[in-house]
């Protein structure tokens, strides 16, 4: 699933937040061979302090955590590293809890063509395990328009966790918040990332070609999505084929997929002859949950570092 952003985007692949409605002819994925590292890479200079740890459960294809809002709940929220802002709340929950409207924000489709205004509401307190967030501002709309997708009460945005180390340990099914920092980037398991528009972007390479790719845990459909301009520089090993259409808040986009010869690398991790999705409308590369769920990911927003650990076996 891609959910469309509730906060405006400069451009790019992040417009695919509406892929809840994607009608796939076949699953998008990677024919991948991983180069595995050890469970731990270089240790940080000082021990991190655990603040909260909660289960991360899969509701269909969507990983969710339980949160308490204004003392009520629990409610099921996804965690979306590709989404700007602190949070997004489904309109039905806003009505049920009587959350007060505090303003509006423009939601762009990422193509620079269309946008619409979304209401924002204020959450006095949001609890994720033992961690509490105060005065959270969240965009709101109907996030359950697609009957094919599981119900979700909302999404926690990347910016909500700016003061913590955020670990999304998909293999173990855990989310951890800690005080501390990651070790220096080593180009293997710990990478630097850019965050020009709020969401993290890392270097992804195909042979000698390097691209900047958004890490988007809210993308539940695609393993890797690329602009057509990038795919045109790669060696294709299959014929491109249409696999569906994506609907954002304001636009429809045709999605195709193809296999490529070049080895894809993310840090020290390698993927042989990957299958990638692409579209003429995409301006940026995107790494989705189908790839990211193989890892325990730790984000250090203060230092703009991310750690990738894949457990052997």
C-alpha positions in Angstrom: 0.0 0.0 0.0 1.0 3.5 -0.6 -1.0 6.0 1.3 -1.0 9.5 -0.1 0.7 12.1 2.0 -1.3 14.3 4.2 1.3 17.0 4.0 2.6 18.7 0.9 5.5 17.3 -1.0 8.1 19.0 -3.3 7.9 16.2 -5.9 8.5 12.6 -6.6 7.6 9.0 -5.8 6.0 10.0 -2.5 2.8 10.8 -4.5 2.1 7.0 -4.4 0.5 7.2 -1.0 -2.8 6.3 -2.7 -1.6 2.8 -3.8 -4.3 1.3 -1.6 -6.2 1.1 -4.8 -3.5 -0.5 -6.9 -4.8 -3.5 -8.8 -1.8 -5.7 -9.1 -1.6 -8.3 -11.8 1.1 -9.9 -9.7 2.9 -9.1 -6.6 5.8 -6.6 -6.8 8.9 -7.9 -5.3 12.6 -8.6 -5.6 14.3 -11.7 -6.7 16.9 -11.0 -4.2 20.2 -12.4 -2.9 21.2 -10.8 0.4 24.8 -10.3 1.5 24.2 -10.7 5.2 26.1 -8.8 7.9 26.4 -9.6 11.5 23.5 -8.9 13.9 25.3 -5.9 15.2 27.6 -3.4 13.4 29.9 -0.9 15.1 28.6 0.0 18.6 27.6 3.5 19.5 30.0 5.4 21.7 27.7 5.1 24.7 24.8 2.8 25.7 21.3 3.8 24.5 18.5 4.1 27.0 15.3 2.3 26.3 12.2 4.5 26.5 9.5 2.3 25.1 9.1 -1.1 23.3 5.9 -2.3 21.8 4.8 -5.1 19.5 4.7 -4.5 15.8 1.9 -6.7 14.3 0.9 -7.3 10.7 -2.7 -6.6 9.9 -2.8 -8.1 6.5 0.1 -6.5 4.6 0.2 -3.5 7.0 2.4 -3.5 10.1 0.6 -1.6 13.0 1.2 -0.6 16.6 -1.4 0.1 19.3 -1.6 3.7 20.5 -3.7 5.5 23.1 -5.2 8.8 22.2 -6.3 11.2 24.9 -6.6 8.3 27.3 -8.8 6.2 24.9 -8.0 3.1 22.8 -6.0 1.2 21.9 -6.2 2.1 18.2 -4.2 0.6 15.3 -1.7 3.0 13.7 0.8 2.3 11.0 4.3 3.9 11.1 5.1 5.8 7.9 8.7 7.0 7.4 7.6 8.3 4.0 5.0 10.6 5.5 5.7 14.2 6.6 4.3 15.6 9.8 3.7 14.0 13.2 0.6 11.9 12.5 -2.5 11.3 10.4 -5.8 10.3 11.8 -8.8 8.7 10.0 -11.8 11.0 9.9 -14.0 8.4 11.6 -11.8 8.3 14.6 -11.6 12.1 14.7 -15.4 12.2 14.9 -15.6 9.5 17.5 -13.0 11.2 19.8 -14.2 14.7 19.0 -10.7 15.9 18.2 -10.8 19.7 17.6 -9.9 21.1 14.2 -7.0 23.5 14.4 -6.2 24.3 10.7 -5.6 23.0 7.3 -2.6 21.7 5.3 -2.2 21.2 1.6 -1.8 17.6 0.3 0.1 17.4 -3.0 0.2 14.4 -5.2 3.9 14.7 -5.7 3.6 15.4 -9.5 3.2 19.2 -9.0 -0.2 19.1 -10.7 -2.8 18.7 -8.1 -3.3 19.4 -4.4 -6.1 19.6 -1.9 -6.7 21.0 1.5 -6.9 18.6 4.5 -8.1 19.5 8.0 -5.7 19.2 10.9 -6.7 18.3 14.4 -5.0 18.4 17.8 -4.3 15.4 19.9 -3.6 16.4 23.5 -1.8 13.1 24.3 -0.6 10.2 22.3 0.9 7.2 24.0 3.0 4.5 22.3 3.8 2.1 25.1 5.7 4.1 27.8 6.4 7.0 25.5 3.9 9.9 25.5 3.7 12.7 23.0 1.9 15.9 23.8 -0.1 18.4 21.6 0.3 16.3 18.4 -1.0 18.0 15.2 -2.4 15.5 12.7 -3.9 15.7 9.3 -7.2 13.9 8.8 -9.2 12.4 6.0 -10.8 9.0 5.2 -7.9 6.5 5.2 -10.1 3.5 4.7 -11.6 4.2 1.3 -10.3 0.9 -0.2 -12.3 -2.1 1.0 -9.5 -4.4 -0.1 -7.1 -3.1 2.5 -7.3 -3.7 6.3 -8.8 -1.0 8.5 -6.4 1.5 10.0 -7.1 4.3 12.5 -4.2 6.4 11.4 -0.5 6.7 10.9 2.4 7.9 13.0 4.7 10.1 10.9 8.5 10.1 10.9 8.7 13.5 12.4 6.9 12.3 15.6 10.1 10.5 16.6 12.6 13.2 16.0 13.9 13.1 19.7 14.4 9.3 19.7 16.2 6.5 18.1 13.4 4.7 16.3 13.8 1.0 15.6 11.4 -0.8 13.4 12.4 -4.5 13.9 10.2 -6.2 11.3 11.7 -9.7 11.7 11.2 -9.6 15.5 7.9 -7.7 15.3 9.0 -5.0 17.7 9.2 -1.2 17.8 11.7 0.5 20.1 12.2 4.1 21.1 15.5 4.9 22.8 17.6 7.9 23.9 21.0 7.8 22.3 22.7 7.8 18.9 24.0 5.5 16.2 27.7 5.0 15.5 29.4 6.7 12.7 28.3 5.5 9.2 30.4 2.6 7.9 28.9 2.3 4.4 27.8 -1.2 5.3 25.1 -1.5 7.9 25.0 2.1 9.0 24.4 4.7 6.3 24.0 8.5 6.2 20.7 9.7 4.9 19.3 13.0 3.5 16.0 14.4 4.6 15.3 17.4 2.3 11.5 17.1 2.6 11.1 15.3 5.9 11.5 11.6 4.9 14.8 9.8 4.8 16.6 9.1 1.5 19.6 6.8 1.1 21.9 5.9 -1.7 20.8 2.9 -3.8 23.0 1.6 -6.6 22.4 -0.5 -9.7 25.9 -1.5 -10.9 27.7 1.8 -11.3 24.5 3.9 -11.3 23.7 5.5 -8.1 20.3 7.0 -7.1 18.8 8.7 -4.0 15.8 6.7 -2.8 13.2 7.5 -0.2 12.8 4.9 2.6 9.0 4.5 2.7 7.6 2.1 5.2 4.1 3.3 4.2 4.6 1.8 0.7 3.1 -1.7 1.2 3.1 -2.6 -2.5 6.4 -2.0 -4.1 9.9 -3.3 -3.1 11.6 -0.7 -5.2 10.0 1.9 -7.5 12.0 4.0 -9.9 11.5 6.9 -12.4 11.4 5.8 -16.0 14.5 7.9 -16.6 16.5 5.7 -14.3 15.1 2.4 -15.7 16.1 3.6 -19.2 19.8 3.5 -18.1 19.6 -0.1 -16.9 19.9 -3.4 -18.8 16.5 -5.0 -19.0 16.1 -8.8 -18.7 12.3 -8.9 -19.2 9.7 -7.0 -21.1 8.1 -4.2 -19.2 4.5 -5.0 -18.3 1.6 -3.1 -16.8 0.7 -4.4 -13.3 -1.9 -1.9 -12.3 -2.8 1.7 -11.6 -2.1 3.8 -8.5 -4.6 6.3 -7.2 -3.4 9.2 -5.2 -5.6 11.9 -3.6 -5.9 13.6 -6.9 -4.4 11.5 -9.8 -4.3 8.1 -11.4 -0.9 6.6 -12.5 -0.1 3.6 -14.6 2.5 1.3 -12.9 4.8 -1.1 -14.8 7.5 -3.5 -13.7 10.6 -5.0 -15.2 13.6 -7.1 -14.2 17.1 -5.6 -14.6 20.5 -7.2 -15.0 22.5 -4.9 -12.7 23.0 -5.9 -9.1 21.2 -3.6 -6.7 23.1 -2.6 -3.5 21.9 -1.0 -0.3 24.9 -0.6 1.9 26.5 -4.0 2.1 23.3 -5.8 1.1 23.0 -7.1 -2.5 20.0 -8.0 -4.6 20.7 -9.9 -7.8 18.6 -9.2 -10.9 15.9 -7.2 -9.0 12.4 -6.7 -10.3 11.5 -3.0 -10.0 8.3 -1.0 -10.6 8.4 2.2 -12.6 6.3 5.0 -14.1 6.7 8.0 -16.3 5.2 10.1 -13.5 7.8 9.2 -10.8 10.5 11.8 -10.1 12.3 9.9 -7.3 13.2 6.4 -6.3 11.4 4.7 -3.5 12.2 1.7 -1.3 9.1 0.2 0.1 8.1 -2.2 2.8 8.5 -5.4 0.7 12.3 -4.8 0.9 12.5 -3.0 4.2 10.6 -5.7 6.2 13.6 -7.9 5.9 15.5 -5.7 8.2 15.6 -4.2 11.7 15.9 -0.5 10.9 17.1 2.1 13.4 16.8 5.8 12.5 18.9 8.5 14.2 17.2 11.7 13.1 19.6 13.9 15.1 22.6 12.7 13.1 20.7 11.6 10.0 21.9 8.0 10.2 20.1 4.7 9.6 21.2 1.2 10.5 20.2 -1.9 8.5 20.5 -5.2 10.3 19.3 -8.5 8.7 19.3 -11.5 10.9 20.8 -14.6 9.3 18.5 -17.6 9.0 
